[in-house]
Amino acid sequence: MWTNGNNRLTRTFVFADFVEAFGFMTQVALLAEKCDHHPTWSNTYNRVTIELSTHDAGNIVTEKDHVLARQIDQILNRKPKSKT
């Protein structure tokens, strides 16, 4: 769930391992470049934290951030389910 505070949309994602987290970051990077809207983020092993704000609007949350957040969520929804 994205939280809205301190003029940022923020969400932390937890993955099975570093490779899965890095793969997610790669997909987000390609999406962000296409949208010309780049997040502030950090990665530690299997954890990725993303912060979104619109720099051109004075580092506040705009509709552009909400759109990118929804698109990032869609990346997770497309992820294939593990077979058990």
Backbone torsions as a table, in degrees:
resi	resn	phi	psi	omega
1	MET	NA	132.2	177.2
2	TRP	-78.1	140.0	174.1
3	THR	-112.5	148.2	-179.8
4	ASN	-115.8	109.8	179.5
5	GLY	-163.8	152.9	-179.6
6	ASN	54.6	38.7	179.2
7	ASN	59.1	35.9	178.1
8	ARG	-147.3	145.8	164.3
9	LEU	-92.4	129.0	-175.4
10	THR	-131.7	140.1	173.9
11	ARG	-150.8	141.2	174.3
12	THR	-110.1	131.4	179.9
13	PHE	-112.3	138.1	179.0
14	VAL	-121.1	130.3	-176.6
15	PHE	-118.0	174.5	-178.2
16	ALA	-66.1	-35.9	-176.8
17	ASP	-161.0	-178.3	-177.5
18	PHE	-64.4	-40.6	-178.0
19	VAL	-62.1	-43.4	178.7
20	GLU	-64.9	-42.0	178.3
21	ALA	-63.1	-43.1	-178.9
22	PHE	-67.3	-38.2	176.5
23	GLY	-60.8	-42.1	176.1
24	PHE	-61.3	-46.1	179.8
25	MET	-60.6	-37.9	179.0
26	THR	-63.1	-44.0	178.3
27	GLN	-63.6	-41.5	178.3
28	VAL	-65.7	-39.4	179.4
29	ALA	-60.8	-43.6	179.5
30	LEU	-64.9	-41.5	177.8
31	LEU	-64.3	-46.4	-179.2
32	ALA	-61.5	-40.4	179.0
33	GLU	-64.6	-42.7	178.9
34	LYS	-61.5	-38.5	-179.7
35	CYS	-83.0	-9.7	-173.5
36	ASP	53.0	46.0	-179.5
37	HIS	-144.9	103.8	-167.2
38	HIS	-105.6	129.0	-177.8
39	PRO	-79.0	162.6	163.7
40	THR	-96.3	129.9	-176.3
41	TRP	-150.9	165.0	175.8
42	SER	-142.0	155.8	179.9
43	ASN	-138.7	128.1	170.2
44	THR	-131.7	112.2	-177.6
45	TYR	49.2	-101.0	-174.4
46	ASN	-103.8	11.7	-174.2
47	ARG	-118.1	129.0	177.7
48	VAL	-123.9	124.8	175.6
49	THR	-111.8	128.4	-179.0
50	ILE	-118.3	134.5	173.8
51	GLU	-121.2	130.5	179.6
52	LEU	-118.4	131.5	169.1
53	SER	-154.7	158.0	-177.6
54	THR	-96.3	108.2	-176.1
55	HIS	-62.9	-40.1	-178.3
56	ASP	-67.2	-18.4	-179.5
57	ALA	-100.6	13.5	178.5
58	GLY	91.5	28.3	177.9
59	ASN	59.8	48.2	173.5
60	ILE	-120.7	167.1	178.0
61	VAL	-82.0	126.8	177.9
62	THR	-125.2	178.3	177.4
63	GLU	-58.4	-32.4	178.3
64	LYS	-57.2	-38.6	179.0
65	ASP	-69.9	-42.0	178.7
66	HIS	-63.9	-38.8	178.1
67	VAL	-63.6	-47.7	180.0
68	LEU	-63.8	-39.0	178.1
69	ALA	-60.5	-43.5	178.1
70	ARG	-63.6	-39.1	179.2
71	GLN	-67.2	-37.8	176.2
72	ILE	-63.7	-43.4	177.3
73	ASP	-59.8	-36.3	179.2
74	GLN	-64.9	-31.3	175.4
75	ILE	-59.5	-43.5	179.4
76	LEU	-66.8	-36.5	-179.5
77	ASN	-68.6	-23.4	179.0
78	ARG	-85.2	-11.5	-176.8
79	LYS	-62.4	128.1	179.9
80	PRO	-64.3	142.8	178.0
81	LYS	-76.5	143.9	177.9
82	SER	-69.2	142.9	175.8
83	LYS	-85.5	137.6	179.3
84	THR	-114.4	NA	NA
